[in-house]
Amino acid sequence: MNEQSKAARTRMKPGVAATVISVLVSATPAVSITAEAQEAGASPVLDQVLVTAQRRSENLQSVPIAVSALSQEVIEKQGIRNVSGVATLVPNMQLATPYGDAVPFFSLRAVTSTDVSLNQSGPIALYVDEVYKGLPALSSLQIFDVDRVEVLRGPQGTLYGKNTTGGAVNIYTRQPDVSGGVTGDLAVGAGNLGRVTANGGVNVPLVADQLAARVAFTRTKVDGFVDNHVPGADDPNSIDDFAFRTSLRWEASEDLTVSLAYTQTKSSPTSYGAIAEDIGTGGIGFGTEYYREGLGFYDTESEQPGKIDIENKGASLRVAWDVSDTMSFTSITSTDTGDWSALEDVDTSPFDIARGDYISDADSVSQDFRLASKGDGALEWLLGAYYYRDKVDSNTIYRYYYAFSGDNDGNGVIDCFDDFFTGCRLENNFHQERKSSAVYGQATYAFDNGFSVTGGLRYTKDKNSLDSYRARLGYFDPALNAEVVDAADTITAPPVDELNTSNWSGKLGVSYEFPSGALLYANASRGYRGGSFNGNGFYAPDEVTTAKPEKIDALEAGLKTELLDQRARLNLAAFYYEYKDQQFLDLTPTFLQVLYNAPKSTVWGAELETVARIAEPFTVTVSLGYLDASYDEISLGGQDLSGNRLSLAPKTTFSAGFDWTIAEGDFGSVVVNAATRYQSKVYFDAFNRLDQEGYWIQDARLTWRAPSEQLWVALWGKNLGDEEYRTQRYDLSAFNFLYAQRGRPREYGIEFGYSF
């Protein structure tokens, strides 16, 4: 990192958030608020929020499930550039970042997976324009040119192609407009840490009222926020992203619309530099006597911090046909490819103690057919058929204690063959193919008295197979100053190479709409997630174990209402889960990775989401989540861990913010957006030894818009209090320390935008 960018990272004292917000507000000219707000009888009602959580456009307040909706405006104000940013705004939602923020792993109401292997899919589905992104190499998409994001909490399957136990994150991008002229927008920015950003899009009608194209892009480059004190070595945790999307929309007739999209993304940052904590006697690696002396939280001395390269390409075709006045047909076809390479200095020290290389090539295809009712009749229904197939070639390499390679005890044998650890190179590679097919459906009947009844059913058949699984032992020979890669094969054929599972799942629900418009609902559903293979076997064939399918029996009840003459919206939800056979990967202190099922857990909690427009220029939003999640039955390493708290399941999540138009006149408008969020203590392992204490984060944004609203300028800051927190921790006692991933520090900048 150069001296200029280092100076830009100079830290302010704790509590700076309130001061910065105060300065931003006081520095704004004290002019009158909007004329509309001053008019007698003005009614600052909330805008209606439309979502497609149930595969049709509906008012959020009419949807009888727990949904959080983030509009394009919210995403812009919060500076969200990838799916990592979504979790901070949704109650009872967290994320882990074992590979940095490029590919987060979600936890929703304590439903998560600690198996972050490159051949696995999590229990929270990620969809982009209704296309499922299953593998890590396919899901590292930056959020750009987005219309909205919808987060569905609870099991999904009777309305969605891919069934999931925990929920779904749906990203909807902006679509071409055939009825308008040439329009577009561009935003550029700069900030600390050498930040440079640019993003925009343009809409071009090709055939009036029939055919249009939209092209959008994003580019972000930020220096690493961890200062590396090794001369000539890169600063870890940088950002280097580029993505573009080309879309075509053909409205062939009033009844037929065809949409085609192609997206390509590329991320090439420096690796996710971890921090070594609780270093034992002898230092990192025992014999190094290295204790990170003189280094701060955001400092490192990594001799080879590594690089990440992730590239995705995807295409999708959507056909929407109104077959008749009462029925519609939808077909969504997709194909995706992804290349992943992440090289990590695990020990984060000047010594070559532990390194990891994670490489995968993946591709997928999917097909979703849906028939659905149309109109406002009493009966609404949907029937679907779904097929999904993905393939991944995975290659993982670990290098241990190369700094101590050789024959240190003088017995004539390389130490790697004495303890199978010192100076050893462990590598595995395999080909995995998964196929999933399903039929699903859901129907809702609305009675005249305000009651509605919903029923859904799904049958899923999954097939998972392994091929060419090989693991081998190598070592570093200091006499040759080179690696010996193929010293001995350790796994040539796993004991199980095919896993077939099937399941019936479903949903029952009732709701009642009061004459006032308030909605009361209750649902019972079952979530299902197919079995999986352990992709982390290195020493022996019996490490390649399988995990049974996991299931959730879920009960949920909620209330959605609008108050104060539609100036306030209040949504409440309470839930109870019986979580059976949760799949997770246990990383032992000796770095052995074992795939398990936790036989039974119980999860219950509640959520509140509210927004109030107190006056025309002032809107407040609040969300609160409470979670009680514990293992009923689990045993690891001979220890009974029953009663321990689930991983990534803090008791409390809270966020609050306001939008305040503090000035408006002939010069335009000035708006302040400020937000704070809190997460209580969270554990990262089933033993409840690795944790992160509760912490607060504050963000703020000050925006001026020209009277035409075509031009705007914004000053922004994130994590203004410069809170130091961890997003992941592992016990690496085999290397004499605890490994942790850092959260992002204080960042700030300026942006300019123009639309036409």
ZICORCOR-V35531 format. One record per residue. RES is the residue in one small letter. PHI is phi in degrees with one decimal (* if undefined). Layout:
# ZICORCOR-V35531
res = <RES;RES>
phi = <PHI;PHI>
This chain:
# ZICORCOR-V35531
res = <m;n;e;q;s;k;a;a;r;t;r;m;k;p;g;v;a;a;t;v;i;s;v;l;v;s;a;t;p;a;v;s;i;t;a;e;a;q;e;a;g;a;s;p;v;l;d;q;v;l;v;t;a;q;r;r;s;e;n;l;q;s;v;p;i;a;v;s;a;l;s;q;e;v;i;e;k;q;g;i;r;n;v;s;g;v;a;t;l;v;p;n;m;q;l;a;t;p;y;g;d;a;v;p;f;f;s;l;r;a;v;t;s;t;d;v;s;l;n;q;s;g;p;i;a;l;y;v;d;e;v;y;k;g;l;p;a;l;s;s;l;q;i;f;d;v;d;r;v;e;v;l;r;g;p;q;g;t;l;y;g;k;n;t;t;g;g;a;v;n;i;y;t;r;q;p;d;v;s;g;g;v;t;g;d;l;a;v;g;a;g;n;l;g;r;v;t;a;n;g;g;v;n;v;p;l;v;a;d;q;l;a;a;r;v;a;f;t;r;t;k;v;d;g;f;v;d;n;h;v;p;g;a;d;d;p;n;s;i;d;d;f;a;f;r;t;s;l;r;w;e;a;s;e;d;l;t;v;s;l;a;y;t;q;t;k;s;s;p;t;s;y;g;a;i;a;e;d;i;g;t;g;g;i;g;f;g;t;e;y;y;r;e;g;l;g;f;y;d;t;e;s;e;q;p;g;k;i;d;i;e;n;k;g;a;s;l;r;v;a;w;d;v;s;d;t;m;s;f;t;s;i;t;s;t;d;t;g;d;w;s;a;l;e;d;v;d;t;s;p;f;d;i;a;r;g;d;y;i;s;d;a;d;s;v;s;q;d;f;r;l;a;s;k;g;d;g;a;l;e;w;l;l;g;a;y;y;y;r;d;k;v;d;s;n;t;i;y;r;y;y;y;a;f;s;g;d;n;d;g;n;g;v;i;d;c;f;d;d;f;f;t;g;c;r;l;e;n;n;f;h;q;e;r;k;s;s;a;v;y;g;q;a;t;y;a;f;d;n;g;f;s;v;t;g;g;l;r;y;t;k;d;k;n;s;l;d;s;y;r;a;r;l;g;y;f;d;p;a;l;n;a;e;v;v;d;a;a;d;t;i;t;a;p;p;v;d;e;l;n;t;s;n;w;s;g;k;l;g;v;s;y;e;f;p;s;g;a;l;l;y;a;n;a;s;r;g;y;r;g;g;s;f;n;g;n;g;f;y;a;p;d;e;v;t;t;a;k;p;e;k;i;d;a;l;e;a;g;l;k;t;e;l;l;d;q;r;a;r;l;n;l;a;a;f;y;y;e;y;k;d;q;q;f;l;d;l;t;p;t;f;l;q;v;l;y;n;a;p;k;s;t;v;w;g;a;e;l;e;t;v;a;r;i;a;e;p;f;t;v;t;v;s;l;g;y;l;d;a;s;y;d;e;i;s;l;g;g;q;d;l;s;g;n;r;l;s;l;a;p;k;t;t;f;s;a;g;f;d;w;t;i;a;e;g;d;f;g;s;v;v;v;n;a;a;t;r;y;q;s;k;v;y;f;d;a;f;n;r;l;d;q;e;g;y;w;i;q;d;a;r;l;t;w;r;a;p;s;e;q;l;w;v;a;l;w;g;k;n;l;g;d;e;e;y;r;t;q;r;y;d;l;s;a;f;n;f;l;y;a;q;r;g;r;p;r;e;y;g;i;e;f;g;y;s;f>
phi = <*;-75.3;-64.7;-63.4;-70.6;-65.8;-64.4;-66.2;-93.4;-56.2;-90.8;-98.5;-72.1;-56.1;89.5;-67.6;-57.1;-62.3;-64.0;-62.2;-61.9;-61.4;-64.0;-58.7;-69.9;-68.2;-78.5;-88.6;-56.2;-86.2;-113.7;-70.9;-78.9;-61.4;-62.4;-60.5;-69.8;-86.2;-66.6;-63.6;81.2;-61.1;-122.0;-77.5;-73.4;-76.0;-71.6;-71.9;-105.8;-99.4;-131.9;-121.5;-59.7;-106.3;66.6;-150.6;-73.5;-141.8;-66.3;-50.6;-74.9;-103.9;-95.7;-83.2;-146.3;-81.9;-132.9;-110.5;-115.6;-113.9;-80.3;-57.5;-64.0;-63.5;-61.1;-66.2;-64.0;-84.2;64.7;-80.8;-112.7;-149.6;-68.2;-60.7;-71.2;-66.4;-62.1;-70.6;-109.7;-115.9;-63.0;60.3;-122.8;-133.8;-145.1;-112.1;-128.3;-65.8;-115.3;78.7;-80.8;-65.4;-135.9;-80.6;-116.4;-81.6;-127.7;-132.2;55.8;73.3;-88.2;-158.5;-138.0;-87.8;-84.9;-103.3;-66.0;-75.5;-104.9;-112.5;-120.5;-81.7;-82.1;-108.7;-78.5;-110.4;-118.8;-120.8;51.4;71.1;-104.2;-74.3;-111.3;-89.7;-100.3;-54.1;-68.5;-106.9;-112.9;-86.7;-91.0;-73.8;-84.6;-151.1;49.9;-100.2;-84.8;-169.1;-129.1;-119.5;-112.1;-100.8;-101.2;106.9;-57.3;-128.7;177.8;-85.2;-125.1;-121.7;-62.6;-99.1;-80.7;-141.2;-84.3;-101.4;150.9;-146.2;-111.4;-107.5;-106.1;-115.6;-89.7;-70.9;-103.4;-59.5;-111.7;-82.4;-96.4;-100.2;-91.5;-76.6;-132.6;-171.6;-153.1;-145.8;-133.6;-129.6;-153.9;-148.5;-168.7;-68.1;59.0;66.5;-64.9;-136.7;-134.0;-155.5;-156.9;179.7;-161.9;-138.0;-109.0;-128.0;-67.6;-104.1;-132.0;-51.9;62.3;-131.5;-134.5;-145.4;-125.6;-133.7;-122.6;-136.5;-148.7;-148.1;-143.1;-135.7;-137.0;-138.1;-65.5;-62.6;-88.4;-102.4;-79.6;-93.8;-88.0;-81.6;-56.3;82.6;-88.5;-72.0;-83.0;-68.5;67.7;-85.7;-128.0;-148.9;-118.2;-145.1;-153.4;-143.8;-139.3;-119.0;-128.9;-124.1;-131.8;-119.3;-95.3;-64.1;-159.7;-64.1;-105.7;-132.2;-130.1;-123.0;-124.5;-127.6;-137.9;-131.3;-128.3;-137.0;-131.0;-145.6;-123.2;-136.7;-83.6;-69.8;-66.0;-76.8;-67.1;-86.9;-123.5;-89.3;-128.9;49.3;-70.1;-82.5;-59.7;100.7;81.6;-55.9;77.7;68.4;-86.2;-86.9;57.3;-103.2;-124.5;60.6;-64.8;80.7;-103.0;-90.8;-59.9;-101.6;-116.5;-151.4;-134.7;-96.5;-76.6;-151.9;-65.7;85.7;-135.2;-122.9;-133.7;-130.2;-133.9;-122.0;-136.4;-148.7;-135.4;-142.1;-127.8;-119.9;-118.9;-120.0;-130.1;-81.7;-63.7;-154.2;-68.9;-120.9;-147.6;-127.3;-125.4;-131.5;-126.7;-127.8;-117.6;-144.3;-144.7;-138.4;-133.1;-151.9;-118.5;-133.7;-146.5;-135.1;-112.1;-127.6;-89.0;-65.4;-80.5;52.8;-126.1;-72.6;-104.5;-87.2;-102.5;-150.8;-132.4;-137.5;-116.1;-123.5;-131.4;-153.3;-119.9;-136.6;-151.3;-149.4;-135.9;-148.7;-143.4;-127.0;-112.9;-139.3;-113.8;-143.8;-72.7;-126.3;89.3;-111.1;-69.6;-66.8;-105.9;-115.0;-146.7;-149.3;-125.2;-140.4;-133.8;-137.4;-136.5;-140.4;-141.5;-131.6;-130.8;-144.1;-105.3;-113.9;-139.6;-125.6;-131.2;-117.2;-123.0;-116.7;53.7;-62.6;-64.0;-118.2;-63.5;123.1;-109.4;-72.6;-94.2;67.8;-91.5;83.8;-122.5;-55.1;-57.4;-56.3;-89.4;-88.3;-120.5;55.4;-144.5;-69.2;73.3;-88.7;-120.1;-109.5;-137.1;-135.5;-150.2;-159.8;-116.4;-119.7;-131.5;-124.2;-128.8;-137.2;-131.9;-157.7;-122.3;-151.5;-170.9;-153.5;-138.4;-129.6;-115.4;-103.3;-82.1;-68.2;-89.2;100.2;-82.6;-135.6;-125.3;-124.3;-137.6;-142.8;-147.0;-147.3;-121.2;-124.1;-129.1;-117.9;-133.1;-125.7;-134.3;-110.7;-144.6;57.8;-74.9;-142.0;-128.7;-146.4;-106.7;-132.6;-159.0;-100.7;-102.6;-64.9;-66.5;-93.1;53.9;-152.9;-86.4;-104.1;-82.3;-110.3;-74.3;-161.9;-80.2;-110.0;-139.1;-118.2;-155.4;-72.9;-66.1;-129.7;-124.4;-147.1;-137.1;-115.9;-137.9;-147.5;-162.3;-104.5;-140.0;-172.2;-152.4;-130.7;-149.9;-133.4;-148.6;-138.8;-100.0;-71.8;-54.3;-73.2;102.5;-64.2;-121.1;-114.1;-142.7;-147.2;-134.1;-125.0;-147.2;-122.3;-103.9;-142.2;-136.0;-64.1;-68.5;-148.4;-100.2;-80.7;-93.3;-121.4;-87.5;-131.7;-97.8;-151.2;-57.9;-72.0;-74.1;-81.0;-91.7;-120.9;-109.5;-67.9;-59.0;-105.0;-136.7;-133.6;-99.8;-119.5;-118.3;-143.7;-135.0;-154.8;-134.7;-124.8;-151.3;-117.2;-126.6;52.8;56.1;66.0;-92.9;-139.5;-128.4;-130.8;-122.0;-123.3;-147.0;-130.7;-146.9;-141.7;-120.0;-105.8;-101.8;-116.2;58.3;-57.9;-85.7;-156.0;-106.3;-100.1;-94.3;-77.0;-58.2;-89.3;70.1;-80.9;-110.6;-121.9;-91.0;-128.6;-117.4;-85.5;-53.7;-157.4;-139.6;-123.3;-131.1;-146.2;179.2;-149.7;-141.5;-133.0;-134.1;-143.3;-140.6;-138.5;-96.3;-64.2;-147.2;-53.9;-92.5;-136.0;-128.7;-118.2;-125.6;-141.8;-134.9;-143.4;-128.5;-123.4;-141.3;-118.9;-141.0;-143.2;-76.1;-87.5;-142.6;-167.1;-142.1;-133.5;56.8;80.2;-107.5;-83.9;-105.6;-57.8;96.7;-70.1;-81.3;-66.5;-68.4;52.2;-137.2;-66.3;-64.9;-132.1;-126.1;-145.4;-145.1;-150.1;-161.0;-141.6;-116.0;-134.2;-79.7;-85.0;-155.6;-156.1;-173.2;-64.7;-81.3;116.3;-136.6;-125.0;-124.7;-107.2;-118.1;-134.7;-147.9;-134.6;-144.5;-135.5;-131.7;-77.1;-54.2;-133.3;-103.1;-109.3;-146.7;-69.5;-76.3;59.9;-100.7;-103.4;-143.5;-133.4;-65.6;-60.6;-152.9;-114.3;-129.4;-122.9;-127.8;-153.4;-149.6;-120.7;-124.9;-107.6;-120.6;-66.8;-54.1;-76.3;64.2;-81.0;-114.9;-148.0;-134.8;-134.5;-102.5;-140.6;-147.7;-126.2;50.1;-62.6;-79.4;54.2;-65.6;-96.6;-145.0;-116.5;-106.5;-165.7;-143.0;-133.8;-89.9;-112.1;-61.0;-63.8;-117.1;74.1;-161.8;-103.6;-98.7;-141.7;-97.2;-87.1;-78.5;-71.6;-82.4;-62.7;-136.0;-153.1;-176.9;-132.4;-131.9;-123.4;-135.0;-146.2;-127.8;-142.8>
